[in-house]
């Protein structure tokens, strides 16, 4: 398949010149190439923009008949990650929008495997995939993104079975660099709250309004090089233990705010959202507020935490036993 399809790529950059040529080539030379790349550069001090322009031009020379429009925006001052991706996506003109980081690489047939799913399923709003973890030189690290996230078979089955909202209400499994979504999703998702990462916000809104699904195969090489703004690595047992005994900080307060933002947005959709779904989110808000306001004393938490566990909300809205343990042992 050599003809371009109505896909826009929202590519966001910030001082990413080191890896950009490989990423842009992997986009342009897809077996099913996109129609356009919208580059939103967040005030880079290196030659990121020049690398993208040069690489697109080289690809067009190498492949006769290839036509990919490149449009460039440069932000001064910087918008930061969430708002930069919102700007890039909003400027896209394609019916489908693929998000792209600056330091990964797509497998050659990524779009060829994704686009037919949208063509076959009119209700599908967002589709994401697994990713192969690689190091700064592109060498495999021996694992995948879903492995690093400790993704369970039951979670994937729920997503396949139309229950993605239940999964994403507990935790996000969508990494933007793997995601493609219908442009119409932006009408509901914008503006993106700055408290959210763009991918998790798009995922929860898409799952609330329509179908979301996942391709379990890795469709990108997800580079882990120490400079990632957002990376992926599976915690060791020791790291999990340190987190369980570490400071609570304001993590749960921030999660409560994010849950309240979801509730507010869904209430604004009126009859498009079922009362049952609204109640689900109210339960999430209640649970996160509870966790945010636990007493400083570990001993004083035992009773409240056990009563909260009896409601089932730790399983519905969090990581189950892991969340219970953290609430019992985390320091203030």
HELIX and SHEET records of a PDB file:
HELIX    1   1 UNK A   17  UNK A   28  1                                  12    
HELIX    2   2 UNK A   48  UNK A   62  1                                  15    
HELIX    3   3 UNK A   81  UNK A   91  1                                  11    
HELIX    4   4 UNK A  110  UNK A  120  1                                  11    
HELIX    5   5 UNK A  145  UNK A  148  1                                   4    
HELIX    6   6 UNK A  153  UNK A  160  1                                   8    
HELIX    7   7 UNK A  164  UNK A  170  1                                   7    
HELIX    8   8 UNK A  176  UNK A  178  5                                   3    
HELIX    9   9 UNK A  185  UNK A  189  1                                   5    
HELIX   10  10 UNK A  198  UNK A  209  1                                  12    
HELIX   11  11 UNK A  237  UNK A  245  1                                   9    
HELIX   12  12 UNK A  251  UNK A  267  1                                  17    
HELIX   13  13 UNK A  270  UNK A  272  5                                   3    
HELIX   14  14 UNK A  275  UNK A  292  1                                  18    
HELIX   15  15 UNK A  298  UNK A  311  1                                  14    
HELIX   16  16 UNK A  313  UNK A  317  1                                   5    
HELIX   17  17 UNK A  321  UNK A  329  1                                   9    
SHEET    1   A 7 UNK A  69  UNK A  74  0                                        
SHEET    2   A 7 UNK A  34  UNK A  41  1                                        
SHEET    3   A 7 UNK A   5  UNK A  13  1                                        
SHEET    4   A 7 UNK A  96  UNK A 100  1                                        
SHEET    5   A 7 UNK A 180  UNK A 182 -1                                        
SHEET    6   A 7 UNK A 124  UNK A 134 -1                                        
SHEET    7   A 7 UNK A 140  UNK A 144 -1                                        
SHEET    1   B 8 UNK A  69  UNK A  74  0                                        
SHEET    2   B 8 UNK A  34  UNK A  41  1                                        
SHEET    3   B 8 UNK A   5  UNK A  13  1                                        
SHEET    4   B 8 UNK A  96  UNK A 100  1                                        
SHEET    5   B 8 UNK A 180  UNK A 182 -1                                        
SHEET    6   B 8 UNK A 124  UNK A 134 -1                                        
SHEET    7   B 8 UNK A 211  UNK A 223  1                                        
SHEET    8   B 8 UNK A 105  UNK A 106 -1                                        
END                                                                             
